[in-house]
Amino acid sequence: MIPTVLTVAGSDSGGGAGIQADLKTMLALGVHGMSVITAVTAQNSLGVQGAWELPVEAVRAQYRSVVDDIGVRAVKTGMLPSAELVETVAELLGGTDAPAVVDPVGVSKHGDPLLAASALDSVRTKLLPVATVATPNLDEVAQLAGMRVESEKQLRDAAAAVLAYGPRWVLIKGGHLPGDAVDLLTDGSEEHWLRAPRHDNRHTHGTGCTLASAIAAGLAKGRSVPEAVTEAKEYVTGAIARGFALGAGIGPVDHGWRFRD
């Protein structure tokens, strides 16, 4: 049976990030992707022109419909724009016997806010404690922990700050630092440093969604957290290398690069 993975996230009308990126990633990695849409955005290569949050009852109904009938081997969360939605999804995850990859989405690639400031405390106290793996980038570390990371040496401190909120593992994504793309995966005792060459390509829309979904796909296949993250890093590095122009702004990564290779 094909492993099943559920994404709980917002829709990106431009197809580069969000639910669309998640489902493309899951297809590329050989799992069956399912979705709970939390918000609808008007979004393209230039930015987010509008966002509309779905009601809590609609999110809960989508989740229960999928989980109660089909079941899931892993869940990935993305855009949860309000405290009420964060707390609802955290409750649902807590009652689901499957690993959860939490991408604490705060802002879009273009700098548009995707999380209300009032929801930050709910992310810290409700969502992160039920995460198997949390995958914040450096902007999200600053939002959650009030810490500005400006060097690779500070990644360990950032990981400790996020782990204090309760996830079993944290992957601090250091892609915003100069030099190689360096990430740190740790559970507080063991560490895995993941390095990849930085590709000179501005078309990187959807990178975070893609990485988190790839990790969830690996966990659904029965991989350990370090194995799933290592495989996901390899996949997303290839997708970034082949990111392509789309519209007048920042294009997406290429989720289907392995098919073309």
C-alpha positions as CSV (number, residue, x, y, z in Angstrom):
1,M,0.0,0.0,0.0
2,I,1.2,3.5,-0.9
3,P,2.1,5.5,2.3
4,T,-0.4,8.3,3.0
5,V,0.7,11.8,4.0
6,L,-1.6,14.7,5.0
7,T,-0.7,18.3,4.5
8,V,-2.5,21.0,6.6
9,A,-1.7,24.3,5.0
10,G,-2.7,27.2,2.8
11,S,-3.3,27.2,-0.9
12,D,-0.9,29.1,-3.2
13,S,-2.8,30.1,-6.4
14,G,0.6,30.4,-8.2
15,G,1.4,26.8,-7.5
16,G,4.9,27.3,-6.1
17,A,4.3,26.9,-2.4
18,G,1.6,25.8,0.1
19,I,-0.7,22.9,-0.6
20,Q,0.3,22.8,-4.2
21,A,4.0,22.4,-3.5
22,D,3.3,19.8,-0.8
23,L,1.2,17.6,-3.1
24,K,3.8,17.8,-5.9
25,T,6.5,16.9,-3.5
26,M,4.6,13.9,-2.2
27,L,3.9,12.7,-5.7
28,A,7.6,13.0,-6.7
29,L,8.6,11.0,-3.6
30,G,6.1,8.1,-4.1
31,V,3.5,8.7,-1.3
32,H,-0.2,9.5,-1.6
33,G,-0.8,13.2,-0.7
34,M,-4.0,14.4,0.9
35,S,-4.9,17.9,2.0
36,V,-6.6,20.1,4.6
37,I,-6.8,23.6,3.3
38,T,-6.5,26.3,6.1
39,A,-6.5,29.4,4.0
40,V,-6.8,30.6,0.4
41,T,-4.3,33.1,-0.9
42,A,-4.2,35.2,-4.1
43,Q,-0.5,34.7,-4.8
44,N,1.9,34.9,-7.7
45,S,5.6,35.3,-8.3
46,L,5.5,38.9,-7.0
47,G,3.9,38.2,-3.7
48,V,0.7,37.6,-1.8
49,Q,-2.1,40.0,-2.8
50,G,-4.7,38.6,-0.5
51,A,-5.4,35.8,2.0
52,W,-8.7,34.4,3.4
53,E,-8.7,32.1,6.4
54,L,-11.1,29.1,6.4
55,P,-13.4,28.6,9.4
56,V,-12.2,26.3,12.2
57,E,-15.1,23.9,11.6
58,A,-14.1,23.6,7.9
59,V,-10.6,22.7,8.8
60,R,-11.6,20.2,11.5
61,A,-14.1,18.6,9.1
62,Q,-11.5,18.2,6.4
63,Y,-9.1,16.6,8.8
64,R,-11.5,14.2,10.4
65,S,-12.9,13.2,7.0
66,V,-9.4,12.1,5.8
67,V,-8.0,10.7,9.0
68,D,-11.1,8.7,10.2
69,D,-11.6,7.0,6.8
70,I,-8.2,6.8,5.1
71,G,-5.8,7.2,7.9
72,V,-2.3,8.8,7.7
73,R,1.3,7.7,8.1
74,A,2.5,11.3,8.6
75,V,1.2,14.8,8.8
76,K,2.8,18.1,7.7
77,T,1.6,21.5,8.7
78,G,2.2,24.8,7.0
79,M,0.2,28.1,7.0
80,L,-2.0,28.4,10.1
81,P,-2.8,32.1,10.1
82,S,-4.7,32.5,13.4
83,A,-4.3,31.4,17.1
84,E,-7.7,29.6,16.8
85,L,-6.5,27.5,13.8
86,V,-3.1,26.8,15.4
87,E,-4.8,25.5,18.6
88,T,-7.3,23.4,16.6
89,V,-4.7,21.8,14.5
90,A,-2.5,21.1,17.5
91,E,-5.4,19.4,19.2
92,L,-6.0,17.3,16.1
93,L,-2.3,16.3,15.8
94,G,-2.2,15.4,19.4
95,G,-5.0,12.9,18.9
96,T,-3.4,11.3,15.7
97,D,-1.0,8.4,16.0
98,A,1.4,9.6,13.3
99,P,4.6,11.7,13.2
100,A,4.0,15.4,12.6
101,V,6.3,17.8,10.7
102,V,5.6,21.4,11.7
103,D,6.8,24.1,9.4
104,P,6.0,27.2,11.5
105,V,5.3,29.5,8.6
106,G,5.5,33.1,9.5
107,V,6.2,35.1,6.3
108,S,6.2,34.3,2.6
109,K,9.3,34.2,0.4
110,H,8.4,37.8,-0.5
111,G,8.1,39.0,3.1
112,D,4.3,39.0,3.3
113,P,3.0,38.0,6.8
114,L,1.2,34.7,6.9
115,L,0.8,34.3,10.7
116,A,-1.0,36.8,13.0
117,A,1.3,38.1,15.8
118,S,-1.4,37.0,18.2
119,A,-0.9,33.4,17.1
120,L,2.8,33.2,18.0
121,D,2.2,32.1,21.6
122,S,-0.2,29.4,20.4
123,V,2.6,28.1,18.1
124,R,5.0,28.0,21.0
125,T,2.7,26.5,23.6
126,K,0.3,24.3,21.6
127,L,1.8,23.4,18.2
128,L,5.5,22.9,18.8
129,P,4.9,20.5,21.7
130,V,3.1,18.0,19.4
131,A,5.7,18.2,16.6
132,T,8.0,15.3,15.8
133,V,10.1,17.6,13.8
134,A,9.9,21.4,13.7
135,T,11.6,23.1,10.6
136,P,11.9,26.9,11.3
137,N,14.1,29.1,9.1
138,L,16.1,31.9,10.6
139,D,13.3,34.5,10.3
140,E,10.9,32.1,12.1
141,V,13.5,31.5,14.8
142,A,13.6,35.2,15.3
143,Q,9.8,35.3,15.5
144,L,9.5,32.4,17.9
145,A,12.5,32.8,20.1
146,G,13.5,36.4,19.7
147,M,16.9,35.3,18.5
148,R,18.8,36.7,15.5
149,V,21.1,34.1,14.0
150,E,23.9,35.7,12.0
151,S,26.5,32.9,11.9
152,E,26.7,29.1,11.6
153,K,28.0,29.0,15.2
154,Q,24.6,30.3,16.5
155,L,22.6,27.5,14.9
156,R,23.1,25.3,18.0
157,D,21.8,28.1,20.3
158,A,18.8,28.6,18.0
159,A,18.1,24.8,18.1
160,A,18.2,24.8,21.9
161,A,15.8,27.8,22.0
162,V,13.2,26.1,19.8
163,L,13.6,22.7,21.4
164,A,12.7,24.3,24.7
165,Y,9.1,24.7,23.3
166,G,8.8,20.9,23.2
167,P,9.3,19.4,19.7
168,R,11.1,16.0,19.7
169,W,13.5,17.2,16.9
170,V,14.2,20.6,15.4
171,L,15.8,21.3,12.0
172,I,17.2,24.9,12.0
173,K,17.4,25.9,8.3
174,G,20.5,28.1,7.7
175,G,19.8,28.9,4.1
176,H,19.7,32.6,4.8
177,L,23.3,32.6,5.9
178,P,26.2,33.3,3.5
179,G,28.2,30.4,2.1
180,D,27.0,26.8,1.8
181,A,23.4,25.9,2.7
182,V,23.9,24.5,6.2
183,D,21.1,23.1,8.4
184,L,21.3,21.7,11.9
185,L,19.1,18.7,12.9
186,T,19.1,17.9,16.6
187,D,17.0,16.4,19.4
188,G,19.2,18.0,22.0
189,S,21.5,15.1,22.4
190,E,22.6,14.0,18.9
191,E,23.4,16.4,16.1
192,H,23.3,16.1,12.3
193,W,24.9,18.9,10.2
194,L,23.6,18.9,6.7
195,R,25.5,20.8,4.1
196,A,24.8,21.5,0.4
197,P,26.4,23.8,-2.1
198,R,24.6,27.1,-2.6
199,H,23.1,27.3,-6.1
200,D,23.2,30.7,-7.8
201,N,19.4,30.6,-8.5
202,R,16.9,33.2,-7.3
203,H,13.9,31.0,-8.1
204,T,13.4,29.4,-4.7
205,H,9.7,29.9,-4.0
206,G,8.3,27.0,-2.0
207,T,11.6,25.8,-0.5
208,G,10.3,25.5,3.0
209,C,7.1,23.8,2.2
210,T,8.9,21.4,-0.1
211,L,11.5,20.4,2.5
212,A,8.9,19.8,5.2
213,S,6.7,17.7,2.9
214,A,9.7,15.7,1.8
215,I,10.5,15.0,5.5
216,A,6.9,13.9,6.1
217,A,7.1,11.6,3.0
218,G,10.2,9.9,4.4
219,L,8.7,9.4,7.8
220,A,5.6,7.9,6.2
221,K,7.9,5.4,4.5
222,G,9.3,4.3,7.9
223,R,12.5,6.3,7.8
224,S,14.1,7.5,11.0
225,V,14.0,11.3,11.5
226,P,17.7,11.7,10.5
227,E,17.2,9.5,7.5
228,A,14.1,11.3,6.4
229,V,15.7,14.8,6.8
230,T,18.9,13.7,5.0
231,E,16.9,12.4,2.0
232,A,14.6,15.5,2.0
233,K,17.7,17.8,2.0
234,E,19.0,16.0,-1.1
235,Y,15.7,16.3,-2.8
236,V,15.1,19.9,-2.1
237,T,18.7,20.8,-3.1
238,G,18.1,19.3,-6.5
239,A,14.8,21.2,-6.8
240,I,16.5,24.5,-5.9
241,A,19.2,23.9,-8.5
242,R,16.5,23.5,-11.2
243,G,14.2,26.3,-10.0
244,F,12.8,28.1,-13.0
245,A,11.4,31.5,-14.0
246,L,7.7,31.9,-13.7
247,G,6.0,35.3,-14.0
248,A,7.8,38.5,-13.4
249,G,9.2,37.8,-9.9
250,I,10.6,34.8,-8.0
251,G,9.9,31.5,-9.6
252,P,9.4,28.1,-7.9
253,V,11.7,25.2,-7.2
254,D,11.3,22.3,-9.6
255,H,9.4,19.5,-7.8
256,G,9.7,17.2,-10.7
257,W,13.4,17.4,-11.3
258,R,14.0,13.7,-10.8
259,F,11.5,12.8,-13.5
260,R,13.4,15.0,-16.0
261,D,16.7,13.6,-14.9
